[in-house]
Amino acid sequence: MKNFLFFLILLNACNCSSIEPLAYNPNQAPEMVGLLAENYRLTKSELIAQGKILGPEGLDLDSFGNIYAATADGSIYKIKQNSNEPILFARTGGRPLGIQFDNNGNLIVCDAYKGLLSLDKHGKITDLTTTSEDGIPFKFTDDLDISKDGTIYFTDASFKYQQNEYLYDLMEAKPHGRLLKYDPKTKTTSTLLKDLYFANGVALSKNEEFLLVNETYRYRITRFWLKGPKKGTSDIFIDNLPGFPDNISRGSDGNFYLALFTVRNQTMDKMHPSPWKKKVVASLPKFLWPKPQPFGFVAKISMEGNIMETYQDPSGEHLKEITHAVERDGYLYLGSLHNDRIGKFKLNN
């Protein structure tokens, strides 16, 4: 009888789930040895605005050293240099994620629900969102980088699932993500790359010869060439990462800081080859889903696509689920999807 009831539960789950998963066979996760070996460097980070903000996913600093943070309540907060008090700068009415100041001092925001926005120095919002040339509406505007000429490169993580459904995109294992370009002169948006597996962080190389885009659910970074003989083509920059790559930023030396949301989940990797198992899990209450391990992880990646250093908090007690790492004046400022704090890590520690 118990087996029969279990069968009915599984049958009901399969019938109820709206996702259509594909089989995916991930490479075996790399061993956490050498440069990947556990370290506790991030536990030395200063904590800013602890308990006063929630989910500072994206960060940037203005020319005065003030921190701006995009938070889970749909707000952008400003934290003045050497202060610990968040001041409301603007409310987008959605879920702001990646943010960056442009050359004119406007704060450009990727809002998961509202699209691409521009905020002036007073917090006044202008909607930059236009329909891409492929005609597919934006569903999950995620992260961005801005070139010297003002061109905005940004991602639509998934054209099928919204921000509150991102785990379904993980389960389905289909390429719903896009890399896009917004031209502020013509106010038009074009698609550079499609068929990406959860297109997340974006970073331009120092000479703007290429653009990096994180494919979170393939544990890799893809490179799109903007100049030279490979212009308009893409290749894999680094593959089989030890965790889920979130945002990425370029450091002052031209290398990159990659935020890893958490380390790989063995249960999830083992489930991926079996679509029916994923369909069942996707139908269960989310508290029964595989949980991300609390872990703080940032990797420094060379311009050639090699891991140079890692900064970790394996306990996740000080900093966890890091989604953004931006370098400024010898420090890394660290954002998180769920943390109630911003990390400030001195790079010569």
N, C-alpha and C positions, 0 to 999 in steps of 0.2 A: 504493500500500500504506500509506504514512504517513497519508494522508487517511482511509483506511478504519479504521486503528487509532485515530486521533483520534476518529472517529465512534463507535467501540465504547466508548472511554473515556467520552465524553459520555453515551452511552446508558446505560452502567452507572451513571454518577453520577446521572442523572435517576431511575433505578429505585431507587437506594439511598437517596436523600434522603427523610426522613420529613416534611419541611416542605412546606407548600402555599402558596407566596408569592402575593401579590397585586401587581398593577402599582401603582406610586405615582410620580407626577410632581412632584418637588420644585420649588419656585420656585428660580430662579437665586440662588445665594448672594450676599449683599450684598458690595460691594467693600470691601476693607479700607482705607478712606480716612476722613478726618475723625476722629471719635471712635474709630473702629475701626482706625485706622492703627497699624501695629506700634510698640510701645514696649517698653522693657526695664525697666520700673519694678519688676517682681517680682524682678529679679536683685539688688536691694538687701535682700531679705528675710533675716532671721536664720534659720538652720537649727537646728531643735531635734531632739535624739535621732537625728541622722543616723547611719545604719548600724545602729541599735539596734532599730528596729521596721520592719514591712513592711505597707504598705497601710493607713495610718491614714485610712480612708474618711470616717468621721464623727468630729466633735470637739465637745466642749463644755467650759466652764470652770465650776468651782464658785465659791461666794461668796468663797473665799480666793485665787482666781486660779490654782488648780491645773488643769492640762489633763487631760482624759480622752479617750482615743483608742480607737476600735474598729478592730481590726487583722485582717489576713488569716488569722492562725492561730487565730481564734475567741476572741480575748481582748479584754478592756478593760484598758488600761494607764493608770496615773496618773503624771503628770509634775509634780512639785512646782514651784511658782513659783520662777523663777531657777535651775532645775535642768536637767540634760540627761539624767537617768537615768530610764528608764521603770520603774515598779514595777507588778507584776501586781496588778490589782484584782479581776478575776473572769474566768472562762472560761465562755462560753455553750454551747460544744459545737457551734456552728454558724458562721455568718459574720455578726457584728454589722456593721451599716451606720450608719444614722442614730441618733444618741443625743441626749438632752436631759434636763436636770434638771427635775423637776416642782416644784410649790410646797412640797412637803414634804421636799425634799432627796433624793428617790429618783431614780435615773438610769433613765429609760425608754429602752429599746433596741428598735430594729427589727432583728431578726435574720432574714436572708434565708431560713433554713431552720427556725428555731424559732418565728418569729412575734413577737408583741409581748411584751416582758419588762419587769419592774421589778426594779431592783437597789437594796437598801437601802445604808446607809452602810458596811456591812461586806462588801458584795459578794454578799449572799445573794439568790438569784434567785427571783422569783415569776412564774409564767406568767400573762399577762393574755389570752392568745389565746382568743377565742371565735369560733364560726362566725358569719359575717355572715348577716343576714336573708335574703340571696339564696341561702344554702346552698352557696356555692362556697368550697372550702377555700383558705386562704392558701398561695400557692406561692412568693412572692418579696417578703416584707415589706421595705420599703425605707427610707422616711424619715418624719419626723413633725414636728409642732409642737403645742404645748400652750397652751390658752387660759387666761385668768385664773381661770376656774371649775374648771380641772382636766381639761376635756374634751381627749382626745387625738385629733388628726386625723393620719391616716397613710395611706401608699400601699401597695398590693400591685402591684408593677410589672408583673407578668404572672401570670395564673392558669394559663398553659399551660407556661411555661418557668421553670426554676429559675436561680439566680444563675450557675452554671457554664455555662448555656446562653443567656445574654443575647444573644449574637450571632445566634442563630437567630430570636429575636424581632425583631431588626433586619431580617433578611432577609425574614421572612414578611410584615412590614408590615400586621399586623392589630391591632385595638385590644383587647388582652388586659388592660389596666390598669384599676385602680379606685382611687378616693379614698374612704376610710372614716372613720368616727367611732366612737371607743370612749368610752362613758360610764362613768366610774369609780364612780358612785353605783349604777347598775343592773347594772354589769358586763356590758353588752351592746354589740355592735358592729352598726352599720348602714352601708349603702352610700349615699354622697352622689352620686357620679358613677361611671359605668362607661363602657366603650368608649373608654378612653384609650390612646394609643400610647406605651407604656412610661411608666407613671406614676411619677415619680421624686420630686424635692424638693418640700417643702411649706412654706409660710410664711403666717402670719396677718398681716393689715394691722394697723396701730397701734391702730385703734379696733375691731378685730375685726369690721369690717363685711363683709369678704370674705376669701377664702382663695385662695392661689395654688398651683397644682400644675404641675410641669414635665412636658411630654410630650417626652421625649428624642428619640424617633425621628420627630417632626414638627417639630423645631427651634422649638418654641413654648412659651408659658406660657398656661395656661387659668386663668380667674378664676371662682370659685364664690361666689355671693353668700349670706352668712349672715344679713344684716339688710336692712331697707328694702324698697322696692317690688319689687326684683328678687330677693328672697329665694327660694332654691331653684333659681335659674336659673344658667346659666354663659355666659361669652363668652370671646373670645380677648383676652388681656391684651397680649401682644406676639408677633409672628409673624416667621418667616423670620430666625431668629437666625444669627449667623455660625459657630456651633458647636453641639455637643451639650450641652444644658443638663442639669446633674446636680442638685446640691442648691441650695437657695436659703434665705437667712435675712434677717430684717429687721434693719436697722441702728438705731442710737440715734436717728437723725433721721426714722425712719419709712420711709425708702427701703430698697431691697433689694440684697443682694449675691448675684449669681448666679455660681456656679461652672460653667464650661464645660469639659467633659472634654477636648475637643480641638476644633480647627477642622473645618469641613466637609471631607469627602473627595470630591473630584470623581469618582473612579472609582466610589464607592458611589452617588453621586447619579445618575450616568449609567446605572448598572446597574438602579436601582430600577424604571424603566418596563418592564423585561423579566423576567417571572417565571421563565422557563426558565433565564436566565443565573444568577439568584439560586439556583435549585434546584441547578444544577451546582456553583456555588461552595460552597454549604452542604454538599455531599457530599465536597468535597476536604479533605485534611488542613488544619488551621487555620493552619499556617505558610504556606500558599499564599493565605490570605484577604487582602483589603486591610487594611493596617496603619494604626492611628491615628498621625497625625503627632505626635511629641513636642512639646508646646506647653503653656505655662502661661497660663491665661486666666481672669480674673474681670471681670465687668461690674457696674457700679452702675446699678440700674434705678430710675427715679422711681416715686412712688406712682401716676402716671398711665400708666406703661408705656413710658417713653422711656429710652434709654440715656444716662446722664449722664457716665460715665467708664469707662475700661477700664484694667486692670492686667495686663501681659503679660510673658511670657518666651518669645519666639518660638523660641528655641533648645531649650527644654525641658531645658537642662543643669542649671539651678539648681532649678527647680520645673516639673513637668509633670503632666498628667492630673489637674488639680485637681478634686476632687469636693465640697469643702465650704469655705466661707469664713464664719467667724463673727467678728463685731466685738466687741471688749472693750477699754475704756480707751484708745481711740485706735490700736489695732492690729487687723489682720486675722490670724486664725489659719487656716492653710490645710492642709486634708487632701487625700489622694490615694488612688486605688484601688491604685496599684502603687508609688508612691514609698517610699523607706526613710527618710523625714524628714517633719517638720512645718514649714511656713513661718510666720514671724512678720513681718508687713509693717507698718511704721509708716505710717499713712495720710497724714501731712503731707509725705511724701517728694516 
